[in-house]
Amino acid sequence: MANIAEILSNYPLGTQLYSPAFGRVRLKKIRPHLAVIVTDAQGEDWEMLYDGRFSLDGECILFPSKAERDWNLFGKDKYLGL
């Protein structure tokens, strides 16, 4: 699994992302190698593990956009976000 916290450490707070559970979210805080904190459209904060999982036995629910689910492509070429 990708270390999403490490990937996002090169991007500004407020970067738009997508979660199937929470919809469009914005990057609020990064705890390197531990967690990524995002804010949803209602202003609620959600903390996910460094790899985008919401719980240890879950799967990744944090992606670059609704259409793009590959973190290896994030920020490359013509990526425009959501």
C-alpha positions as CSV (number, residue, x, y, z in Angstrom):
1,M,0.0,0.0,0.0
2,A,1.1,3.5,-0.7
3,N,2.2,5.8,2.1
4,I,-0.3,8.5,1.3
5,A,0.9,10.7,4.2
6,E,4.3,10.8,2.6
7,I,2.9,11.6,-0.9
8,L,0.7,14.4,0.4
9,S,3.6,15.9,2.4
10,N,4.6,17.7,-0.8
11,Y,1.2,19.3,-1.3
12,P,-0.3,22.3,0.5
13,L,-3.0,22.0,3.1
14,G,-6.4,22.5,1.5
15,T,-5.5,20.1,-1.4
16,Q,-8.8,18.5,-2.7
17,L,-9.1,14.8,-2.4
18,Y,-11.9,12.3,-2.6
19,S,-13.3,9.6,-0.3
20,P,-16.1,7.2,-1.2
21,A,-17.2,7.4,2.4
22,F,-17.1,11.2,2.8
23,G,-17.2,12.7,-0.7
24,R,-14.9,15.6,-1.5
25,V,-12.5,16.4,1.2
26,R,-9.6,18.8,1.8
27,L,-6.3,18.0,3.3
28,K,-6.1,19.5,6.8
29,K,-3.1,18.0,8.5
30,I,-0.4,15.3,8.0
31,R,1.2,13.3,10.7
32,P,4.1,11.7,8.7
33,H,4.0,7.9,8.8
34,L,1.0,8.0,11.1
35,A,-2.1,9.7,9.7
36,V,-3.8,12.0,7.2
37,I,-6.5,14.3,8.5
38,V,-9.1,15.7,6.1
39,T,-12.1,17.9,6.4
40,D,-15.4,17.1,4.6
41,A,-17.9,19.5,3.0
42,Q,-19.7,19.9,6.4
43,G,-16.6,20.9,8.2
44,E,-16.0,17.7,10.1
45,D,-12.5,16.3,10.4
46,W,-11.7,12.7,9.7
47,E,-8.4,11.0,10.6
48,M,-7.2,8.2,8.5
49,L,-4.1,6.0,8.7
50,Y,-1.0,7.0,6.7
51,D,-2.2,4.6,3.9
52,G,-5.7,6.0,3.6
53,R,-7.4,3.3,5.7
54,F,-10.0,4.4,8.3
55,S,-9.2,1.4,10.5
56,L,-6.5,-1.2,10.8
57,D,-8.6,-4.0,9.2
58,G,-10.2,-1.7,6.5
59,E,-9.2,-0.7,3.0
60,C,-8.1,2.5,1.5
61,I,-10.8,5.1,1.3
62,L,-8.8,8.2,0.4
63,F,-8.0,8.9,-3.2
64,P,-6.7,11.7,-5.5
65,S,-10.2,12.2,-7.0
66,K,-13.4,10.3,-7.7
67,A,-12.1,9.2,-11.1
68,E,-8.5,8.7,-10.2
69,R,-7.8,5.9,-7.6
70,D,-4.0,5.5,-8.4
71,W,-1.7,7.4,-6.0
72,N,1.2,6.7,-8.3
73,L,-0.3,9.1,-10.8
74,F,-1.1,11.9,-8.3
75,G,0.4,15.2,-9.3
76,K,1.8,13.9,-12.6
77,D,1.2,15.3,-16.1
78,K,-2.4,16.6,-16.5
79,Y,-3.8,15.7,-13.2
80,L,-6.4,18.3,-12.3
81,G,-7.9,17.0,-9.1
82,L,-11.6,16.4,-8.7
